[in-house]
Amino acid sequence: MESAIYFNRDLSWLSFNERVLMEASRAAVPILERIRFLAIYSSNLDEFYRVRMPVMMWDYELAKAKIDQQQQRYGEIISQQILPALEAQKVYWLYNQPIPAAISEKVTELFFNEVLAYIHSECIDHGLTAFFAENNKLYQVVILRNAEAEERMELISIPSEDLQRLYAIPVEGAQYVVFLEDIIKHNLAYLFPNDEIQGAFNLKITRNAALKIGQDYSEDITIALEKQLETRDFGFATRFLFEPGIPLRNLYRMIYALNLQKAAVVQGGAYHNLKDLSAFPLDEKLFGYPKWPASAAVKIAEKETLFDHILRKDILVNVPYQNYDAVLRFFNEASNDVNVTEIYVTLYRVARNSRIVNALMTAAKNGKKVVVLVELKARFDEANNIKWAKQMKAAGVKIIYSSIDLKVHAKVALVKRTIKGEHQYLGLLATGNLNESTAKFYTDHILLTAHQPMLQELESLFDFLSRKDKTAVPEEPVEFNHLLVAQFNLHQRFLGLIQREIEHAQQGLPAGITLKLNNLEEQVLIAKLYEASQAGVKIQLIIRGICCLVPGKEGLSENISVRRIVDRFLEHGRVFIFENNGQQEIYMGSADWMNRNIYSRIEVCFPLYDVDLKRLIQEIITLQLQDNVQAVNITAELENEAIKGSPAMRSQEAIYQLLQVLND
């Protein structure tokens, strides 16, 4: 085989964020949604600087050049597309524009009535203070000159955590939208009455987000994590982002005053933290996507329970096209079913007001044994998970945690019933988190099944997870024949499934691989896909984010295509389809093909056995492979290439219609 080549993972991720930016530029997308895509792009980039920039080395300059190019495009989309489109609707977003006379009085009233109570400033010049700029907090530096012609710099903390970031001001049939920092800037003369204002510029600092907990921590992991969370926003600075126009002498003085000598100094736009655009004040009904009411995944007869239905036939819930009711009912029934004796669940990211967690606490209060693996190391959700772990523990739920170096990313639940002395299992296996909030806009698949052999394996996994030392080899090795579990058999099984397709192709038998993943990075699996391509196996990949595999390279990957879909819902489900000489096998699960998923997490992938559900998933994936509206091809040059064709096929809309018809 020709020496394998791979895309750089960070440049590939930036290619995904570029695709998000493309969506913000499309005139066919409703204007409020275009603004929200700008917010998503900004939020993604902030996380990139917090998580990836601190560990990047040789590709730093390449990444920075790509980001600079995208940021320029970002500004052009706002100034040349978004602002004119809003003005056509008599909405005047004052983006880097002075406050017009028509609303000057109202802006001043807002400042005195709502904003002023939260304003404080601090001099950061001449070494007068050891001011620490908080992570991703907005600041406004004001350059002042006093009567003796002495210059100083005051730093104002923009109170966007306490107040709304964007204010809508109605005026005679029109609407103005004003940034909070511009309301402050408009009233600086009141804040500094004895000084001449030389200029005011917005800025922010991004800090490293890594948490470090040593293997030898002696206290409860929740206490150790809470201590770490208290210091997360005080990590070293990775980026200093500032508004253009600030005099160079003041820029250098700020860098030293704020101890930012090692940070990337980046000239941005006039405004930062544009993730706040997600709350842009426009009427959802007039300016957003048309509503797609979710259908029911299953209809339960009045005298029947969900458990009765699952015992007869597997159920697949496809969110957000179908609602989350069946998932919530699964836990609600488990908490009150007199035959249920034990409940086991893994929780990675849960809703802020989780009804699932409340059902688990009710189950414990009802005398059932409830065991929950809470993954405290779910990045940026640690505090929420700690909160729920404490509440569940107080309610009588047994809480277990993963080891420090092994995250549990699986999304599974097991219910154990005892009927006339016999054990009966019902299970939930999912591609996404048990989170009723994200289920409204993440595309995921949740299998509800009573397949006893598979669920007995799931019980074995929970037995393993309940052990204090998860790194030691168990006395009786855990065997998985149905489930694919990272750290046990997942990697080798996927390699074996690819090898089988290679052998079928070599024998002239039907062979093919279709994978849908969030991210594809792990080089052993990629190399195996290259080998399959060279053997003549047709490989179709749907990869939302990072893709280190280079498609379409002659002699290496000419039989591999990669597409990316960005639309109103976030593509999140993982699906693995192997042709298998016409006896198609389909797996789904939590595992991307990333190094972290394969080597340092517990992941669970599961087979679909129900013929009807296999057919449905194949239909859904086929629609996505036919998408020529929201999908792009990833080229061998890592470009997002538009797909041409007619008639127009928008897969998310087609999937929604498919599932609506099935429900009727």
C-alpha positions, 0 to 999 in steps of 0.5 A: 500500500502507498504510504498513508497520508492524513489531514491534520486534525486541527486544520480539518476541524477548521474546515468544519467551522468554515462550513458553518460559516458558509451556512451563515452566508446562504441567502436561502437560510432565514435571517435569524438562523444565519445570525445563529450560525455566526454565533455557532462559528464564534462559540466553536472558535472560542473553544478551539482557542481554549482547548486546541491552541495550547497543544498545537505546535508545527501547524500553529501558523497554518491554523492562524492563517486559516482563522484570519481568512475565516474571520475576514469572511465573517466580517464580510458576511455581516457587513455585506449580507446580514445588515442589508437583509435586516435593513430591508425588514426595517431592522437596523443592527448598529454594528460598528456604527455610531448611535443615531440621534433617533435613539440617543435619548433612549440609549442614555435612558437604558444606560442610567436605568439598567446598565449603570448599576453593573459598571465599574472600571479599573486603571491598568496603567503604570503598574498601579494594579495587578489586574487579572482579565477573566477568561472570555469576559468582555472588556472595554479599554478607555484611553483618557487624558487629564487636564495635565495632559497625562494619559491613562487606561481604564478597563471597564468590565462589560456586564454581559453575564448580568444583562442582555448583550443586545437591546432592541429599541423600537422607533416608529415602525422600525427596530434598532439593535444595539450592543451593550458595549455601545450603550456604555461607550455612548455614555463614557463622558458621564463615567469620566467627566474630568477627562478627555476621552481619546478612544474606547476599544473592546477586547477579551482574553481566552485562557487554557481550559485544561483540568489536571487531576493527578492519579494520587488525589486523596480526596473525593473526586467531586471535591478535587474537580470542584477545586479545579473548576474554581481555577479553570478560568485562571489558566494561562492566556492563549489569545488576546483579541482586540478591536482594530484602531487602538494605538500601538503604544497602548496595545503594548502597554496593555499586553504587559499590564495584563501579563499577556506576553505569551498569548497570541495577539489577534486583531479581531472585529469591533465585537467579541463573544459573538456567540451571544448572537444566539439570542439576537432579538428577532421574532422567531416566527417571522425570521426563523426556521418554519416549525417542524413539530416532532412526531411520536416514535411509538404509539402505546395503547391505553391499556399497554405499557411501554415495557410491554411494547418493548418486550414485543418489538424493538423501538428506535427513537430518532430525535429531533424528528421524533419526540423524546417522550418514549425515552422519558417514559422508559425511565418513568416506568422503570421508577414505578414498575413494581417488578423493577428491582434494579436500574443502571445508567451512564450519564455524560451530559444531562439537561440542566433540569433533567427529568431523567435524573428526577425519575432515577431519584424517584426510583431510589426513593421507591426502594429500587437499587439505582446505580448511576455512572456519572462522568464528571470529566465531561468537558464544560459540563463538570459543574452540572454533573457534580450538582446532579451527582450530589443530589442523586446521592442524597436521594439514595442513588449509588453513584460511581465515577470513572477512573481519572484516565478513562472517561465513560462516554457510553450512552446506555441504561439497563432495567432489571425486572424480577418476575416469579423469580426470573430476571428480565432485562430491558435496555436503552442504547443510544448514539447521544446523551440522555439529555432532553434539551439537546434532543431537540436539535441533535440528530441521534438514535435511541434503541429501546430493546428487550434483546436478552443476550445483548442486555446480559452483556450490558449488565456485565459492562455495568459490573465492570464499571462498578469495580473500584479498580477499572484498570486491573484485569478482571478475574473472569474476562468480560466477553462481548459477542453482541456489543462493541465496547471500547477497551475490550473488543471495539477496535478489533471488531471494526478492523475485522468488519472492514477486513471481511469487506476486503475479502468479499471484494477480492472474491467478487462478492457484494462489498461496501462500507458506509459510516456516519461519524462526528469525527474520524482521526484514528490512523489504524482504522483509516489505514484499514479503510485505505486498504479496503479502497485499494481492494475495490470496496466502495466506501461512503463516509458522512463526517460532520467535523474532523476528518483525517482521512484524505479521500479521492487519492489515486492509488490510495483512496479513490473509492472513498468519498466524504461528505459533510452535512450542516443544516438546522439540526446538528448531525450527531448520530454514529452509524456503521453499515457493512454490506457483508455479501448482501447480509447487511450488518448495521451498528450504531453507538457512542463511538467516533473513530478518534484516538480518545474514543478508541484508546481512553474511553468506554464506548458502546456500539450496538447492532440493529437486529430488527429488520424494519429498523435496519430498513429505516436506518438504511433509508435515512442514510440513503437520503443523506447520501443524496443530499445536494443542498446542505451537504458538501464533499470534502475534497483531497485538498480539504475544501468544502465542495458544493454538490450539484444536482437536481432535483434538490434534495435536502436530507433533513427535510426529507427525513422529517417527512419520512418519519412523519409518514411512518407515524401516520 
